Amino acid sequence: MSIDYSKRASDWEASCVGSAMFFKTYGGGVWLIQFRSPSVCPQPVIFTFSGGGLGYGSGVSTTEDLVSTNPQADDTVGFVKLECLNKFSLHDLQGALGRLSVGEIYVLGLGGSVVIISASGELIGKEYFNSQNIWSSGMSSDMLKKTKLSGGLAVSVGLWFSKFTSSLSTGSEGLVNDNDKEPSKPKVMKDPSEYCLRNDLPQDTVNKSINNMIYPRVVPGPSIGPSK
C-alpha cells in the first residue's frame, strides 16, 4: 500500500526516535518523531519538531524505536496510538503549530524519556492531537562521557516539518509527487500561413518576424566607455 500524503485519517500512531536539545532556563531543540497510519500511511514518515522555550538540560539521544522503520520489525515496537481530535493528513501536519514537553533521565547513558506532543492547524482551534504521551527508551551522548546520571525537563513551542512532504506540490487532483508528473510536451509552432489567415496579416510580415527571432541582427549601441 502506497502512502497517501493528502488523505486525512484519525488512526495515527507516533514514536520518538531521537532528539538534540540545549536548555539552561531558555533554550531550544529538535526532536525526530515518526508518524504512521494503518489506513493511509503504513510506512513510518519522519517529522522534525523544532522549537524553543523553557527548561533545563542538554544532550543528544536516540532510541531503540528507530528499528520500527524496518518492515520486518514488530508492528507494536515504539508506536503509541494518538487520540486525534480532528482528522489530518501528512500534508496538514507539514508546517503545523505544535507544542512539545519532555522529561528524560539516563543512567550511564541508558534510560528513557517522556515526550508529550501536540499539533494544531491554526493558532486557536482545529487541534489535530493534544498532549499525547509517546514515551521512549534508548541511549544518550552521556554514554561517551561516562556520566553516571543525567536528565532534563523542557517545554517548547514550534513547528512540525518533514522533508518527505516538502517536495510535494498541490495539483487539481490533490497532492502529487514532482517525480510522478508527466513531462511537459514541447510546443510546436503552427503553420505561419494559418496564423496569417486567422489574424488577417500579410504572410511576408510574419515570416520576417520569425526570421528576426531566429536570426537576430546585432545593432551596435552607444558606447559606455570613458569619453575621450
Stockholm file with secondary structure:
# STOCKHOLM 1.0

chainA/1-228         MSIDYSKRASDWEASCVGSAMFFKTYGGGVWLIQFRSPSVCPQPVIFTFSGGGLGYGSGVSTTEDLVSTNPQADDTVGFVKLECLNKFSLHDLQGALGRLSVGEIYVLGLGGSVVIISASGELIGKEYFNSQNIWSSGMSSDMLKKTKLSGGLAVSVGLWFSKFTSSLSTGSEGLVNDNDKEPSKPKVMKDPSEYCLRNDLPQDTVNKSINNMIYPRVVPGPSIGPSK
#=GR chainA/1-228 SS CCCCSSCCBSCCEEEEEEEEEEEEEEEEEEEEEEEEETTTEEEEEEEEEEEEEEEEEEEEEEEGGGGGGSTTSCTTSSCEECCBSSCBCHHHHTTCEEEEEEEEEEETTEEEEEEEEEEESSSSSCEEEEEEECCEEEEETHHHHTCSEEEEEEEEEEEEECHHHHTEEEETTEEEEGGGSCCCCCCCCCCHHHHHHHHTCCHHHHHHHHHHHHSCCCCCCCCCSCCC
#=GC SS_cons         CCCCSSCCBSCCEEEEEEEEEEEEEEEEEEEEEEEEETTTEEEEEEEEEEEEEEEEEEEEEEEGGGGGGSTTSCTTSSCEECCBSSCBCHHHHTTCEEEEEEEEEEETTEEEEEEEEEEESSSSSCEEEEEEECCEEEEETHHHHTCSEEEEEEEEEEEEECHHHHTEEEETTEEEEGGGSCCCCCCCCCCHHHHHHHHTCCHHHHHHHHHHHHSCCCCCCCCCSCCC
//
